[in-house]
């Protein structure tokens, strides 16, 4: 009922809409060039103006259709990665999709949660919230249930409210949801709070490529018009021809081709349990050459289980396990969720009937876990006794211990410090994870804090196993074959990480501890980031430093994380990768979310990203080189002919028809050797390729000019349509068919087969271009039927052209490594 009344808990800006996509089609500078050309031409030749207008409309429709389709796919994928919220319904904590919560629900929030709605706090335990998204204030805000007495407080002054979109960085809280969706503080100003993502390497490459083409296009407009004016060919037709030449150089549908490639890859990756939240990240995902990851769940099974307990004096396991259940942050409902190690303790307790042992205890208060202390505490009443139980990382708990429980007595912890350290080292060397348990008697009070975590009595260890994954070695081998180095960034100690690496036969070149990093200069950090395999006992800030150092070393860096402390590194990496089971803030910061925390899934996704890059590269290389050659030929011919070598609308039609022939290029096969190594965007290589292969096309254009002028006598304006028809067909054949040669470094068809749909569409477009001069549309565009003798010469020219390009390709790749 309330869901129908208030609606889903989502913001309007998250809804998929066709209108912004449609508007984007008009932001292309080429649109305005074509529009001006159509308007100017309308004063002199309404037919040509109409033809240019039709081409503009076709370009807009195609661009809109494919981008809309792609955005729809990405929107569906984003929705598949839902954020969760813990609410109390029927008196029990339940984890639900955050879209389904409504005002009146009682919700609980924990460290790492993104606050799902506006909440009035009723209970809090040292709750601190990062509200920088709303206030710009970098320091966390403390939250309590106490209402303030101000008459008209600002949202920042409401210390008893949690606001949607902010992040819990310390403690925990519970409260009543008072507003959802667009009725929240975040919803009312969400448009102004959109965080700008750093520009990816792929986006920088496309931008520079566009700048190069626009500069060249404008230079052509000015240069061709000026040269024609100098030889006496000054007219409106010359101006329109100059504009058409410049536009013909630029592939108008490149955004559509890129969008199709990315969306199809996103759909294929989704079938492999890789969800793309940000389309452009696919390219950098494929070009990644270093992956930074924790070991848990990626190299190991991720199914942490409680293997056993240990105490210096052989204290009963049941006491240690009971204390572990009492001092625990897991949410126990129909499904046990939360911190993996706490979940493992509960799963072990349920399986072994330990819940009965909790009936004589009552948890009075908690001191929540945080990443600075790396431990948590619970105040517990047992009969008349009040105790504070502390559980956490051994290096955090043990220094706070004064004594150790040894049978019925207590001894100074120093007396058996060596025994504890030896046991911890042995467990670490065996690849086992350890939590320390301690306790102390406390006096009754309303609440407890971190100040009470002193003078503790050491009780023992909870020992967990997380063995290597069965397919981890296979995944590492595949990553290596793809040219991706794996670096382990972990908060665990170096012995545990080294043991896992040893079992998986990962070469360890250097181990760097967090304490080592803190004393290094920037230059030393960059060197360590390059050399080390394992970074152990590191802080969230040090993870960020390592990512920055690797990027400064010119690597494309992927970072895989799932904790609240991973969010800054996820955002900084070229590709932030998280998992569906991650905390909300990690999933929100990630570009790509894995539905399975598996390096093999990740490796498959990288291969998909490289296929996208390969097909986009084919389009750019082919289109730029062919267009450059043809447009150069047209510009040169306009200087010595007394008529235009091709009408503006003919050039524009050929360009748009050529782009249509490439619409299936995103589904083309990519050679294995192209995907075997990371590729970097290289605008210099594109320039070299264009200058090398462009003249090949020009040679055959000039040969066609000679045939039309001296064999078929197309020397006068009266015979111009014959000249234009002959050159159109030759230019279109060579420009379209050359894709079969340029798409691979191998021998076309024999050792590298093109995709089925690419072959069908390409040959279909060639067929249409061939019969076009004989049709009504051809006559409308100014073409005329070609004599039979021409077709034999055309087949001979095209065959030798393709053979020449194939030979040139072999030579080019020998001298230009890419």
GIDA-V447385 format. One record per residue. N is the residue number from 1. OMEGA is omega in whole degrees, -180 to 180 (* if undefined). NEAR is the number of other C-alpha atoms within 8 Angstrom. D_FIRST is the distance of its C-alpha to the first C-alpha in Angstrom with 2 decimals. Layout:
BEGIN
N/OMEGA/NEAR/D_FIRST, N/OMEGA/NEAR/D_FIRST
END
This chain:
BEGIN
1/-180/4/0.00, 2/178/8/3.82, 3/177/10/5.41, 4/-178/6/5.31, 5/-174/6/6.33, 6/-179/9/8.82, 7/180/8/9.76, 8/179/11/11.78, 9/179/13/14.09, 10/-177/9/17.22, 11/178/10/19.94, 12/-178/7/21.08, 13/180/7/24.50, 14/-176/6/23.38, 15/-180/6/22.58, 16/-177/8/25.42, 17/-179/6/27.33, 18/-170/7/30.52, 19/179/6/31.91, 20/179/7/33.22, 21/179/11/34.82, 22/-180/9/36.54, 23/-179/8/37.83, 24/-178/8/39.26, 25/-178/10/41.57, 26/-179/10/43.47, 27/178/7/44.09, 28/179/8/46.77, 29/-180/7/50.17, 30/178/8/51.64, 31/-179/10/49.47, 32/177/9/51.23, 33/180/9/54.63, 34/-179/12/54.07, 35/177/10/52.74, 36/180/8/55.84, 37/-180/12/58.04, 38/-180/13/56.51, 39/180/9/56.94, 40/-179/9/60.53, 41/180/13/61.45, 42/179/12/60.11, 43/-174/7/63.07, 44/-176/6/65.57, 45/-174/8/64.17, 46/180/9/61.11, 47/179/7/61.06, 48/179/12/60.76, 49/179/14/58.18, 50/180/10/56.08, 51/179/10/56.52, 52/179/13/55.40, 53/179/11/52.35, 54/180/8/51.40, 55/177/11/51.78, 56/-178/11/49.53, 57/179/8/46.81, 58/-180/8/47.19, 59/-180/11/46.96, 60/-178/10/43.77, 61/-180/8/42.11, 62/180/10/43.08, 63/-180/12/42.06, 64/-176/11/38.64, 65/-175/8/37.99, 66/179/11/38.84, 67/177/12/37.20, 68/-180/10/33.94, 69/-180/8/34.07, 70/-180/13/34.86, 71/179/10/32.12, 72/178/9/29.58, 73/-178/11/30.86, 74/179/14/30.75, 75/177/10/27.20, 76/180/8/26.08, 77/179/12/28.14, 78/-178/11/26.72, 79/180/7/23.17, 80/177/7/24.56, 81/-174/9/25.44, 82/173/8/22.14, 83/-176/7/22.11, 84/176/9/20.69, 85/177/13/19.22, 86/178/11/19.63, 87/-179/13/16.75, 88/178/12/16.95, 89/-173/9/14.49, 90/177/4/15.91, 91/-177/5/18.83, 92/176/7/19.91, 93/-178/11/20.31, 94/178/10/18.65, 95/-178/8/19.46, 96/173/10/16.72, 97/-175/10/16.91, 98/177/11/16.64, 99/-171/7/14.66, 100/180/9/11.60, 101/-175/14/11.75, 102/174/13/9.75, 103/-177/11/11.26, 104/175/7/11.78, 105/171/11/12.63, 106/-175/11/16.31, 107/175/13/18.26, 108/179/12/21.92, 109/-176/12/24.33, 110/180/10/27.81, 111/179/13/30.91, 112/-179/13/30.42, 113/164/12/26.67, 114/-178/11/25.49, 115/-170/13/23.09, 116/-178/9/19.70, 117/174/15/18.32, 118/-172/15/19.67, 119/172/14/19.97, 120/-172/12/21.63, 121/173/15/23.99, 122/177/9/24.30, 123/175/9/26.76, 124/177/13/29.12, 125/-180/11/32.18, 126/-177/12/34.54, 127/175/14/31.69, 128/-171/12/33.16, 129/172/14/31.38, 130/-179/13/32.87, 131/-176/13/31.65, 132/179/10/34.34, 133/-179/9/31.88, 134/-170/8/30.88, 135/-175/7/34.06, 136/-179/7/36.86, 137/-175/7/37.98, 138/-179/7/39.20, 139/-180/6/39.27, 140/178/10/36.19, 141/180/9/34.48, 142/-177/9/34.25, 143/179/14/30.97, 144/178/12/30.76, 145/-174/11/28.44, 146/179/6/30.95, 147/179/7/29.83, 148/-173/7/32.47, 149/-180/4/34.10, 150/-178/5/34.50, 151/-180/4/33.54, 152/-177/4/32.20, 153/173/8/31.93, 154/178/6/31.56, 155/-180/6/29.00, 156/-178/7/32.01, 157/-179/6/32.78, 158/-176/10/29.41, 159/178/14/30.60, 160/178/12/27.64, 161/170/10/25.12, 162/-175/14/24.56, 163/180/13/23.87, 164/176/14/22.25, 165/177/10/25.06, 166/-171/14/27.55, 167/176/13/29.08, 168/-178/17/29.68, 169/180/13/33.45, 170/175/13/34.22, 171/-179/16/32.73, 172/-179/14/29.16, 173/178/13/26.42, 174/180/12/23.16, 175/-178/12/20.79, 176/178/13/17.47, 177/-178/15/15.73, 178/180/10/15.99, 179/179/11/15.66, 180/174/17/14.86, 181/-175/13/16.44, 182/179/12/18.61, 183/179/8/17.81, 184/176/13/19.81, 185/179/11/23.57, 186/-179/11/24.23, 187/-177/10/22.13, 188/-178/8/24.07, 189/-172/8/27.38, 190/-178/10/26.66, 191/-179/6/29.14, 192/-176/5/31.93, 193/-180/8/31.16, 194/-176/6/31.73, 195/-180/4/34.27, 196/179/4/37.30, 197/174/4/38.34, 198/179/4/42.07, 199/180/6/43.85, 200/178/10/44.47, 201/179/8/47.98, 202/179/10/47.02, 203/177/9/45.73, 204/180/9/48.94, 205/179/11/50.99, 206/179/8/49.38, 207/179/8/49.77, 208/177/9/53.44, 209/178/9/54.01, 210/178/8/52.61, 211/179/8/54.80, 212/-179/8/57.80, 213/-180/10/57.24, 214/177/9/56.63, 215/180/8/59.78, 216/-179/9/61.74, 217/179/13/60.34, 218/177/9/61.29, 219/179/8/64.68, 220/179/11/65.24, 221/-178/13/64.43, 222/-176/9/66.95, 223/-178/8/69.50, 224/-180/10/69.61, 225/-180/12/69.74, 226/-180/8/72.46, 227/178/9/74.60, 228/177/13/74.35, 229/-179/9/75.38, 230/180/7/78.38, 231/174/7/79.59, 232/-180/6/79.11, 233/-176/10/75.87, 234/178/9/74.05, 235/176/6/71.68, 236/179/7/68.09, 237/179/6/67.94, 238/178/12/69.08, 239/-180/11/66.33, 240/177/11/63.65, 241/179/11/65.25, 242/178/14/65.10, 243/-179/12/61.39, 244/177/12/60.78, 245/-179/16/62.77, 246/180/14/60.70, 247/179/13/57.42, 248/178/12/58.78, 249/-172/12/59.24, 250/177/11/55.56, 251/-175/12/53.07, 252/-175/10/50.44, 253/178/11/47.91, 254/177/7/48.22, 255/179/8/44.69, 256/180/11/43.40, 257/179/13/45.55, 258/-179/9/44.36, 259/178/11/40.71, 260/-179/12/41.17, 261/-177/13/42.96, 262/-178/13/40.31, 263/178/13/37.35, 264/177/11/39.16, 265/179/12/40.06, 266/180/14/36.47, 267/178/9/35.43, 268/180/9/38.34, 269/179/13/37.63, 270/178/11/33.98, 271/178/7/35.45, 272/176/9/37.46, 273/174/10/34.46, 274/-177/15/35.28, 275/-179/15/32.44, 276/177/16/33.81, 277/-175/12/31.70, 278/-169/9/34.57, 279/-173/10/36.74, 280/-180/10/40.02, 281/-179/13/40.04, 282/-179/14/41.02, 283/180/12/44.55, 284/175/15/45.05, 285/178/14/43.49, 286/-176/15/46.29, 287/-179/13/48.93, 288/176/15/48.11, 289/174/12/51.29, 290/175/12/50.10, 291/175/13/47.03, 292/-176/12/46.31, 293/168/13/44.15, 294/-180/10/43.64, 295/-173/11/44.95, 296/177/9/42.03, 297/177/10/40.06, 298/175/14/42.23, 299/179/12/45.71, 300/-174/13/44.53, 301/-177/13/42.14, 302/176/8/39.35, 303/-178/6/38.79, 304/178/11/40.19, 305/179/11/41.29, 306/-176/12/42.90, 307/-178/8/46.50, 308/-179/8/48.01, 309/176/11/49.09, 310/172/11/52.31, 311/-177/9/53.90, 312/-175/11/57.45, 313/-179/7/58.47, 314/175/8/56.48, 315/-175/12/53.79, 316/178/6/51.66, 317/-176/9/48.98, 318/180/7/46.51, 319/-180/8/46.76, 320/-178/15/46.17, 321/178/12/43.20, 322/178/11/41.69, 323/178/10/42.07, 324/177/12/40.50, 325/-179/11/37.40, 326/179/11/37.23, 327/-167/13/37.69, 328/-177/8/34.97, 329/-178/8/32.02, 330/175/11/30.35, 331/-174/8/26.70, 332/176/8/27.02, 333/174/8/24.07, 334/177/5/23.79, 335/179/5/25.62, 336/-178/11/28.09, 337/178/9/27.69, 338/179/9/29.52, 339/-173/8/33.19, 340/-177/8/35.14, 341/176/10/37.87, 342/176/12/35.59, 343/180/12/33.66, 344/179/11/37.11, 345/-179/13/38.09, 346/179/11/35.02, 347/177/9/35.44, 348/-179/10/39.07, 349/179/12/38.25, 350/-178/9/35.80, 351/-176/7/38.33, 352/174/6/41.15, 353/-177/7/39.54, 354/-179/11/39.80, 355/180/8/36.52, 356/-177/6/38.61, 357/-178/7/40.82, 358/-173/10/38.01, 359/-179/7/37.56, 360/-180/7/40.46, 361/175/9/39.09, 362/179/9/36.50, 363/-177/10/35.31, 364/-174/8/35.52, 365/178/9/35.06, 366/168/12/35.09, 367/-169/13/36.95, 368/176/13/34.95, 369/166/12/36.65, 370/-172/12/37.74, 371/175/7/39.94, 372/179/4/42.76, 373/-177/8/43.37, 374/176/10/42.17, 375/176/14/41.38, 376/180/14/39.02, 377/176/14/39.69, 378/175/15/38.15, 379/-170/13/39.49, 380/175/14/39.71, 381/178/12/41.03, 382/-172/10/43.16, 383/177/6/44.71, 384/-174/5/46.59, 385/174/7/46.76, 386/180/12/44.62, 387/173/12/44.82, 388/179/12/43.44, 389/180/15/42.95, 390/-179/14/43.25, 391/179/14/42.56, 392/-179/12/43.18, 393/-178/11/45.70, 394/-178/9/49.21, 395/176/6/50.72, 396/-174/11/48.26, 397/-173/15/48.39, 398/178/9/52.09, 399/178/7/53.52, 400/-178/10/51.55, 401/178/14/53.16, 402/-177/12/56.25, 403/177/13/56.92, 404/177/12/56.24, 405/-177/13/55.60, 406/-175/11/58.62, 407/-180/8/58.62, 408/-177/5/58.92, 409/176/6/60.15, 410/179/10/59.09, 411/174/9/61.21, 412/-176/9/61.25, 413/-180/11/59.21, 414/-175/7/62.21, 415/179/7/64.16, 416/180/9/62.10, 417/-177/8/60.58, 418/180/8/62.53, 419/179/8/61.11, 420/-179/9/57.52, 421/179/8/58.29, 422/180/8/60.07, 423/180/8/57.16, 424/179/9/54.68, 425/-180/9/57.01, 426/178/8/57.44, 427/180/12/53.70, 428/180/14/53.24, 429/178/11/56.18, 430/179/8/54.64, 431/-179/15/51.46, 432/178/12/49.38, 433/-172/11/46.86, 434/169/13/47.23, 435/179/11/45.27, 436/177/15/47.27, 437/177/17/46.35, 438/-179/14/47.86, 439/173/12/47.32, 440/175/10/48.83, 441/180/8/48.77, 442/177/7/47.03, 443/-179/5/46.87, 444/175/5/43.79, 445/-175/5/41.91, 446/-179/4/38.43, 447/-178/5/38.02, 448/-176/11/40.11, 449/180/7/40.83, 450/179/6/42.89, 451/180/6/45.94, 452/-176/6/45.85, 453/-180/10/46.29, 454/177/8/50.08, 455/-176/9/52.92, 456/174/12/50.93, 457/-179/13/52.34, 458/-178/15/52.11, 459/-179/13/50.84, 460/-177/12/50.75, 461/162/12/49.00, 462/-173/16/46.05, 463/-175/14/47.24, 464/175/13/45.00, 465/176/11/45.96, 466/-172/14/44.56, 467/177/7/47.13, 468/177/11/47.73, 469/179/10/45.77, 470/-178/6/47.71, 471/-178/7/47.33, 472/180/15/47.72, 473/178/10/51.41, 474/180/8/50.71, 475/179/11/48.12, 476/178/11/50.61, 477/180/8/53.33, 478/177/10/51.21, 479/179/11/50.35, 480/179/9/54.06, 481/177/9/54.97, 482/178/11/52.61, 483/-179/10/54.44, 484/175/12/51.63, 485/180/9/52.75, 486/175/10/50.40, 487/-177/12/50.48, 488/177/13/48.79, 489/-173/13/47.20, 490/174/14/46.21, 491/178/8/45.79, 492/179/8/47.55, 493/-173/10/51.28, 494/-179/12/53.76, 495/178/10/55.00, 496/-179/14/51.66, 497/-179/15/51.27, 498/179/12/54.91, 499/178/12/54.58, 500/179/12/51.74, 501/180/11/53.78, 502/-180/9/56.79, 503/-179/8/55.03, 504/178/9/53.74, 505/174/7/57.15, 506/179/7/55.86, 507/179/7/58.90, 508/-178/10/58.59, 509/179/7/60.60, 510/176/8/59.70, 511/-180/11/57.41, 512/178/11/56.30, 513/180/11/54.70, 514/179/12/52.57, 515/177/8/55.42, 516/-177/8/57.74, 517/-175/10/55.50, 518/-180/6/55.24, 519/-176/6/58.99, 520/172/9/59.33, 521/180/6/60.05, 522/179/6/58.02, 523/180/7/60.74, 524/177/8/60.72, 525/179/13/56.93, 526/179/13/57.24, 527/180/8/60.02, 528/179/9/58.13, 529/-179/10/55.01, 530/-170/8/57.27, 531/-168/8/59.17, 532/173/13/56.88, 533/-176/12/54.86, 534/170/15/53.12, 535/-173/15/51.72, 536/179/16/51.00, 537/-178/12/49.65, 538/-180/13/48.44, 539/176/8/45.99, 540/180/10/43.18, 541/180/6/45.54, 542/173/10/48.24, 543/180/12/46.02, 544/179/11/45.52, 545/-179/9/49.30, 546/178/11/50.06, 547/-180/13/47.78, 548/-180/10/49.43, 549/180/11/52.88, 550/177/14/52.32, 551/177/10/51.13, 552/177/8/54.19, 553/175/8/56.25, 554/174/6/55.02, 555/168/10/52.71, 556/-166/12/49.40, 557/170/15/47.30, 558/178/15/44.20, 559/-179/14/42.45, 560/-178/12/40.15, 561/-178/15/38.08, 562/-178/12/34.85, 563/179/11/35.02, 564/-180/13/34.18, 565/180/8/37.93, 566/-173/12/38.23, 567/179/13/36.18, 568/180/10/39.24, 569/177/13/41.36, 570/-179/16/38.68, 571/-177/9/38.52, 572/-176/10/42.33, 573/175/12/43.22, 574/176/11/43.94, 575/176/15/41.29, 576/-175/17/38.62, 577/177/14/37.46, 578/-179/15/34.74, 579/-175/13/32.88, 580/179/10/29.30, 581/-178/6/29.57, 582/174/11/30.80, 583/-174/11/29.32, 584/-174/12/27.06, 585/177/13/29.85, 586/178/16/32.26, 587/-179/13/30.06, 588/-178/6/29.39, 589/-173/11/33.15, 590/173/15/34.21, 591/-175/12/35.26, 592/-180/14/35.02, 593/177/15/32.86, 594/176/15/34.25, 595/172/10/31.98, 596/179/9/34.97, 597/-169/9/36.99, 598/179/11/40.21, 599/179/11/43.24, 600/175/12/44.04, 601/179/13/40.77, 602/180/10/41.69, 603/178/11/45.20, 604/178/9/43.96, 605/178/13/41.80, 606/179/12/44.88, 607/177/11/46.86, 608/179/12/44.25, 609/-180/15/44.41, 610/175/16/48.18, 611/176/12/48.02, 612/-179/14/46.03, 613/180/10/48.63, 614/-177/11/51.41, 615/175/14/50.20, 616/179/12/49.49, 617/178/8/52.97, 618/-178/11/54.56, 619/-178/10/53.15, 620/-178/9/54.31, 621/-178/12/57.77, 622/-177/11/58.40, 623/-177/10/57.09, 624/-177/12/58.78, 625/-179/13/62.16, 626/-180/13/62.39, 627/-179/13/61.22, 628/180/11/63.57, 629/-178/14/66.52, 630/-179/13/65.86, 631/175/12/65.28, 632/179/9/68.37, 633/-180/11/70.37, 634/180/11/69.11, 635/-180/11/69.96, 636/-178/8/73.45, 637/-178/9/74.11, 638/-178/12/73.22, 639/-176/10/76.19, 640/176/6/78.91, 641/176/8/77.58, 642/171/8/78.15, 643/-179/8/74.74, 644/-180/10/71.29, 645/174/11/70.97, 646/-179/10/67.43, 647/-180/10/65.58, 648/-178/12/62.57, 649/176/11/60.16, 650/178/11/61.75, 651/-178/12/61.14, 652/179/13/57.53, 653/180/9/56.97, 654/-178/10/58.58, 655/-178/10/56.44, 656/179/13/53.11, 657/176/9/54.28, 658/179/11/55.33, 659/178/11/51.91, 660/-179/7/50.33, 661/-179/11/52.70, 662/-176/12/51.18, 663/179/9/47.54, 664/180/10/47.72, 665/178/11/49.51, 666/180/12/46.36, 667/-177/10/46.52, 668/175/12/50.21, 669/178/8/51.66, 670/-178/10/52.72, 671/-176/8/55.87, 672/-177/6/55.52, 673/178/6/57.92, 674/-178/9/55.74, 675/-175/13/52.71, 676/-178/9/54.84, 677/176/9/55.03, 678/178/13/52.89, 679/177/6/53.75, 680/177/5/53.75, 681/-176/7/53.45, 682/-179/7/57.04, 683/177/9/57.68, 684/178/6/61.39, 685/178/8/61.29, 686/180/10/59.63, 687/179/8/62.40, 688/-179/8/65.12, 689/-180/11/63.71, 690/-178/13/63.59, 691/-179/9/67.14, 692/-173/9/68.48, 693/178/13/67.00, 694/180/15/66.76, 695/177/9/70.56, 696/-180/12/70.49, 697/-179/13/68.55, 698/179/12/70.85, 699/-179/8/73.96, 700/172/10/72.80, 701/-180/13/71.69, 702/176/9/75.23, 703/176/8/76.67, 704/177/11/74.65, 705/-179/10/75.91, 706/-180/9/79.44, 707/-178/9/78.96, 708/-177/13/77.49, 709/-169/11/80.19, 710/177/9/83.30, 711/-178/7/82.66, 712/172/7/80.62, 713/177/8/82.17, 714/-171/11/78.91, 715/-173/8/80.88, 716/177/8/80.23, 717/-180/7/77.25, 718/-180/5/77.83, 719/-175/10/77.08, 720/-177/13/74.19, 721/177/10/71.53, 722/178/13/73.39, 723/-178/13/73.46, 724/179/12/69.78, 725/-180/13/68.83, 726/-179/12/70.91, 727/179/12/69.55, 728/-177/11/65.90, 729/179/10/66.16, 730/-178/12/68.02, 731/-178/10/65.70, 732/178/12/62.57, 733/-177/11/63.99, 734/-177/12/64.99, 735/-177/12/61.85, 736/-175/11/59.50, 737/-178/10/61.59, 738/177/10/62.34, 739/-179/10/58.81, 740/178/10/60.12, 741/-173/13/62.73, 742/-175/12/60.81, 743/-177/8/57.67, 744/172/11/59.60, 745/179/8/62.55, 746/177/6/63.67, 747/-176/9/65.56, 748/177/11/63.20, 749/-175/8/62.20, 750/-179/6/64.61, 751/177/7/63.07, 752/-178/10/59.79, 753/177/8/57.93, 754/177/11/55.60, 755/-176/10/52.13, 756/-176/7/52.08, 757/175/9/49.96, 758/-180/14/51.99, 759/-178/9/55.18, 760/-177/8/53.95, 761/-180/11/52.63, 762/-179/12/55.66, 763/177/8/58.20, 764/179/8/56.30, 765/176/10/56.41, 766/179/12/60.11, 767/179/8/60.69, 768/178/8/58.95, 769/-179/11/60.90, 770/-177/8/64.08, 771/-176/8/63.77, 772/-178/9/62.31, 773/-178/14/65.78, 774/-174/10/66.46, 775/177/8/63.35, 776/178/6/62.45, 777/178/8/60.01, 778/179/12/62.90, 779/177/11/65.17, 780/-180/7/62.51, 781/177/9/62.39, 782/180/9/66.20, 783/177/13/67.13, 784/-179/11/69.85, 785/-178/8/70.85, 786/180/9/72.71, 787/-177/6/76.00, 788/-178/6/76.10, 789/-177/6/78.35, 790/-174/9/75.69, 791/177/8/73.28, 792/178/8/75.81, 793/-179/8/76.39, 794/-180/9/72.63, 795/179/8/72.03, 796/-179/8/74.93, 797/-177/9/73.65, 798/179/11/70.08, 799/180/8/71.30, 800/178/8/73.61, 801/-179/12/70.94, 802/177/11/68.48, 803/180/8/71.28, 804/179/9/72.28, 805/178/11/68.74, 806/179/10/68.52, 807/179/8/71.80, 808/180/9/70.73, 809/180/10/67.46, 810/-180/9/69.43, 811/-176/8/71.67, 812/-176/9/68.86, 813/174/9/66.83, 814/-176/7/70.02, 815/-177/6/70.75, 816/-179/6/67.16, 817/178/5/65.09, 818/*/4/61.31
END
